[in-house]
Amino acid sequence: MQRTKVKDLLQGAEVGKEVLLKGWVRTKRGNKYVNFIAVNDGSTINNLQVVADEKFSEEALKDVTTGAAIAVVGQLVESQGKGQAYEVQATSIEVVGKADPETYPLQKKAHSLEFLREIAHLRFRTNTFGAVFRVRNTLAFAVHKFFNEKGFVYIHTPIITASDAEGAGEMFRVTTLDPINPPLTENGEVNYEEDFFGKATNLTVSGQLEGELAAMAFSDIYTFGPTFRAENSNTTRHLAEFWMIEPEMAFYDLKMNADLAEEFIKYIIRYALEHNREDIEFLGQRLAEEDKAKPQNERQEMTLLEKLEFVVNNDFERVTYTEAIDILVNSNHYKKKKFQYEVSWGVDLQSEHERYLVEKHFKKPVIVTNYPKDIKAFYMRLNDDGKTVAAMDILAPGIGEIVGGSQREERIDILVERMKGVGIHEEDLWWYLDTRRFGGCPHAGFGLGFERMVQFVTGMGNIRDVIPFPRTPQNAEF
């Protein structure tokens, strides 16, 4: 007999038929006459109730415990009890894999998210993380669907690279040299010519530069892959390994770039609402319960579903960096010295500033454009004022920056000057400059941190809870 998933059984298509169900036991309750076993196989947040009547002895069901994997044959029938539309009247139950109730860590009680991070290999089996990672799966599919429908070419950019796209220097080194006694040059520096690649290499911080090369041939491309930052930030917003979506578009300017990013964000949120509504509703209820423990002024003004639908159905606000600074400086928040970090023209906006703009002032997602050139990367196009660059950040409620992008500098002379200003040698990026020498054109792109998007859609407060196995300072478990 062919197995049927719980999600399909709960839709009742096979009611009255004999079915084969396989999954893991969430709970078992009952007496010597009848037992009710809640089974889940990960296909949906909902369990399917299996009814084992008196023909199943206590001995036959002794290993049917929370966490055990079982295979059930029985008839799918309309349920007589409350809480479920259908159930399976079991004719046979086989324990495929036991779970010792004395040592299985996921018993029927509330577990803290901190505890569940310590058992990340098992947390997928909880309702919360089942919902989170089904939503993550849907969002990932929606990313590819969106760009495929628009005719973009999916490019796999290298994970090992010799370039630092951001100029940040916070990179993981990739080397095969002896860490204790590496070969040295005459100047006493590590001789990377003897390393595997013959030069210093690192894990990528971005696929953008290589993506630009592809956009100069295909017009519209995107990357979607892992990126790495060796940033010692032990916060709820940072990971050392995370996934980035980075489209690059030839013949685009900053406004077209912002329009695409807004359309993209709305598309993937809408897709998740259509395909994972039950999961999002569950996560919304969880968030509402969390909110009850907070002071009134810290509670969310909208439910999770309301927030997502509000984003999908409303235009994003657009302001320049200069306008954003004016708003912050003239705010009561600033006047009452409630900002921890300085606010003045030329400083990079901190998370508290971004969240004020989004959550207090505009009460909707905001696209901030035209940042000071000194706080942005070398590849961003210099504006006519000579002080700002054609950059954009999209700020979202609850998490701040979710997208960063820009129109790229296509003028080789200005680009070379910008590189010199940040200490990047022409010979190190000769291949990048070639795209300006040979058929260069105006182009633009952006990067969306996938985990932050998953956070936004699921309402999870800690970024470590939206990636299966978080990599953070002092933590590379599993």
N, C-alpha and C positions, 0 to 999 in steps of 0.2 A: 504494500500500500504506500502511496506517495504522501509524504508529510505536507500538512497545511499550516501556514504561519498563523499565529494568534490574531494578528491584524485582520486577516481574511476571514477567519472563523467568526470574529466578533461582528462582521458585516452580515452574517447569517445566510450566505449564499449556499452553504451545504447543510442547512437545517434538515433534520430527518435522516441524514446519511451517516454512515460509519466513517469516522475520520481518524487520522493519525496525527497526534500533537506531540511535539518535543520541546522541552524548555527547562527552566530552572524554577524550583519551588520557592515562592516568596513566603507563603504562610500555610500552615495546616491547622485546622481546628475541627472539633467534632466529639463524638462519643462512640460507644461500642456498636451503635447501629449505623451511623453514617459519618463520613469525614468529608470536609470541604477543603480542597487543595487549590490554592491560587498559584497559577503557573504563568510565567512570563518568558518570552523568547527574544525580547529586544526589538521586535518589529513595531511595537506600539507602547505607549505609556500604560495602557490598560492591561490588567491581568485577565486570564480566562479561568473561570471556576470549573474545577473538575470534581464531580460528585462520586465518591467511592462508598457504595452501600454496604450492607452487612455481609455480602459474600466475600469482602476483603477482610481477612482476619487482622488483628492487631499485629501479629508477627509479620504478615505480608507487607504491612505499611510502616514497620519500625524504622526503615531507612529512608522513608519519605520525609525528610526534614528540610528546614530552611537552607537553601543553597544547593541542595542535591539536584542533579540533572536527571530528568525522568522522560520516559516515552509512554504515552497514553493512547490506547485504542478505545474508542467508544462512540456513542451516538451524540451528535450535536442536536440539542433540543432547546426550545424556548424556556427560559429560567422561570421558576415559580417564585423565587425570592427577589428581594429588592437589591438594587445596585448593579445588576447586570441583565442584559437582554437575553443572552444565550449562555449555556453551560454544556459541559460534556458529561454524559452519564457513562462512567468508565466500565469497560468490560475486562480490560487488562492494564496493569501498570507495571512497567519495568524500571528499576533504578539503574540508570546508565552510569552515573558517577555519584558516589556518596559524598556527604559533607558532614563531618563530625560536629554535632551541635555544641559540643564543649569548647571547640577551638575556632569554629567559623565566626569571623569577626562581625558579620552583618546580620545581627539579629533584629527582631521586630521592635525597634526603638529608634528615636531620633539620634543621629550621629552628627557631630560637628563637621564643618567643611575642613577644618584643620586636621581632624582625625582621618577623614577620608582621603586627604592628600597623602597621608602616610601609608595608605593601602590603595594607592592609585591603580594597582593591577586588578582590584576588585570593585572599585567605586562605579564602574560602568553599570553594575547590577542594581544600583539604587535608582529610585524614580527621578531624582534631580539630575543625576549625571546621564541617565538614559535619555532624558529630554534634551539636555544641553548638547550631547553629541549627535543626536538625530538632527537637531537644528543646524549644527555645524556642518553635517553632511549635506543637508539641503542647500545651505548657503554656498558651499563649495560647488555643488552642481549648478546652481543658479549663476555663479560667476562665469563658468564656461559657456553656459547657455546664452547669456547676455552677449558676450563677445562673439560667439559663433554666429548668432543671428545678425550681428552687425558686420560680418565679414572680416573680423580680425584674425590674424595668424598667431597661433600659440607658439611661443618660442621658449625653449629651455636654455636659460642662461647658466653660466658655470657657477658651481658652488665653491670651487677653489679658484682664487683669482689673485693677481698681483696688484690690483688697483684698489684704492680706497675711495669709493664713489662719494662718500660724504665728507671726506677730509677730516673725519673725527678722530682717527687713530685708535679707536677702541675696538681692536680686532683680535680674533683668535688666530694665532700663528699656526701654519701647517708646515711641519718639518720632519725630516727623518734623521737629522743630525743628533749626535750624542748630546743630551741636555747638560751633562756635567763637564765634558771636555770637547766642546765643539771646535772645529777647525777655525783658525783665526787668520785675518789678513795681517800685512806688515804693520798696519796701524792699530792692531789689537782688537779689531771689530770682528764679529762673526762673519765667516766667509761663506756666504750663501751660494757662491758659485759651485761649491761642493755638495749643495743640497740636492734633493731629488729633482726639482725643476730648474736648478741652476740659478735661481733667484729667490728672494724672499716672497713667500706666498701666505695667504690667509683665507679664512672662511669669509664668504661674501657678506657685505653689509647691505648690498642692493644689486639687483640685476639691471639697473637703469642704463648704465653706460653701454653695456652690450645690447640692451633693448633698442637704444637709439640707432645703433648700427643696422639692425634689422628693419627699423622703421624707414630708413633711407632706401630701402628696396621694396618692402611690402606695403608701405604707406601706414597701415594700422596693425600694430602687434600688441600682444600682452604677455606678461610672464606671471606665473603663480607658483611660487616655490619657497623653500626655507631660506631665511636670512639670519645672521648672527651678529650680536653685539657683546663685546667683552666689557660691558658697563656694569660696575659694581653697585647696581641699584636694587636694593632689596625692598621693592615697593609692590603695591597691588596693581601697578600699571606696566611693569617692565618684565620682560623675559630675555634670557640670553639667546634663545632659539625661538624664532617665530616665523610665521608665514606672511608673505607680502604679495599683493596683486599690483602689478606695475604695467599699465598700458602706455604706449608711446605712439603718437600720431603725427605723421608728416602733414605739413600745410595747415596746422592748427595754431591758433593764437590763444591767449590766456582765457578769454571769455568762452571760446569753444571748449577748452579744456575743463573749465568749471561747469559748463552745461552738461558735458558728458559725465563728469563725476557725480553730479546731482541725479541725473537720470539713472546711472548705474546703481547708486545707493538705494534709490526708491524701488528699482526693479528687483533687487535681490531681497529686500525686506518684504515687498509684496509677495514674492514667490514663497518665502518662508511662512507668511501669514496664510497663504492658500494651502500649503502642503503640510504644515506642522502646527496647525491651530491648537490642537489639544495639548501638545507639548508646551506651547507658549502660554496657554491659559493656566496650565499647572504651574509653570515658573512664575507667572504673574501672581497667583495665589500665594506662592512661597514668599515672593517679594513683599506682598501686602502684610503677611504675618511678621516678617522682619521689621517692617515699618512701624508696626504697633509698639515695638520696644523702644523706638526713638522719640526724642522730644518733638513736639508738634512742628517746630520750625524746620526740622531736618527731614520731615516726611515728604514723599513724592506727591506732587500736585495731581499727577495723572497715573492711572494704572499702566502696567506694561503694555497691554493691548492698545489703550488709548494713545500712549506715547508713540507707538509704532505707526498706528493709523494716522496720527497727526503729522508725522514726518512724511509719510507717503502722499498725503493729500494736500500739503501746503508747500508753497515755494520757499526755498531757503533764502534767508536774508543775506544781502551782500554789502559789505563795507570795506573801505580801505583800512590798512593798518593805522594810518594817521587818524582816521575817524574813530577807530576802535580805541586808540590811546586817549582821544578827547573824551569819549564816553566814560572811560574808566576814571580819568582825572576829575571829571565833573560829577562823579557818582557820590552818593552819601557814604557808600562803603569805603571809598578812598578818603573822604573827608573825616570819617570817624576812625581812620587808621586801622581798618579791619583787614587790609591786604598784608600778607606777610612779606611779599616781595615788592621791590621798587616798581613804580609805574612812571615812565617818562619816555619820550620819543627816542628810539634807538635800542631800547632793551627788548629782549625776547619775551614774548608773552608766556607767563607761567600757567600751569594748569588752573590755578585759582582765578586768574584773569579770564582765561578762556571760558571757564564754567560760569563766571559772573555774566559775561556777554550773552551766553546761550540761555542760561537758566533764570537769570534775574531780569536782564534788560530786554532782550528780544523774545525770550521764551520760545525759541525755535532754533533749528540748526542754522549756523552762520558760516558764510564763506568770507574769509578775510584775505585781501589781496594787497599787492605792492608793499612788501616789507623792506626795511632798510637793507642795503646790499651787504653791510658788514656782519649781519647775523644770519645770512643765508649762503648756500653753497655756491661754488665758483661757476657752475654751469648755468645758472639762472640768468635770463636776459636782462641786461641793464636797461632801465627806463631812460627816457630823454632827460629827466631831471638830474641824472648822474648820481642820485642818492639812493634810489630804490630799485628793486628788481621785480620782474613780472612773476611773482610768486603767489601761491594761494594755499591756504589751509582751510579745511572744512572742520568746524567744531560741532560736536554733538552733545546733547544733554547727558550728564552723568559721567562722561569720560573725557571731555575736552577734545583735543585733536584726534581726528579719525582718518583724515586724508591730508597729505602734503604733496604739492605739485608746483609746476611752473611752466612757463614758456622757456624753452632752452635757448641759450645764446648761440645763434648761427653765424655771427660775424667773427671770423677767425682772429682778427687783430685784437678785438675786445676780449675774446675768450682767453687768448694767450696772456694778456695783461692780468686778467683775473686769476689765472693759474699761478702766475709769478707772485701775485699778492698773497697767496696762501701756501707758497713754497712747493708747488707741484712743477716738476721739470717737464719741458716739452717732450723730451725723448721717452719719458715714462708713459705718455699718452699719445704717442705719434699716431696710433691707429684711430684714436678718437678724433684727433684733429683732421685726419684724412677725410672724414665725413663732411667737414666744412670746406676742404680743398676741392673735393670732387662732387659736384652736384648737390651742394648743401642747400637747405631751404628752411624757412621758419617751421618749427615743430614744437610740440609740447607733450607733457605727460604727467602722471601723478602716481603716487604710491598709497595703497590702502592697507593698513595693518589688519590682517584677517582676524586675529584674535580680538582686537578691539571692536571690530564689527560684530563678532559672535557675542562679546560681552554686551554690546548695545541691544542686540535682539533678544538675548536671554535674560537680561537684567542682572547677571552675576556681577558681584562687586569686586571680585579678585580675578585678575587675568590668568592666574594659575589654575582656575577652575573651568577654563574653556579650551584648554589644550590637553590632550590625553596624558602626556608625561612631561610636566613643566621642567625646564632647565633654568635654574636660577643660581645666584651665588651660593656656593657650598652645597649644591644639590644637583646630582645627575643620577638619581636613583631610577631603577627599572630599565 
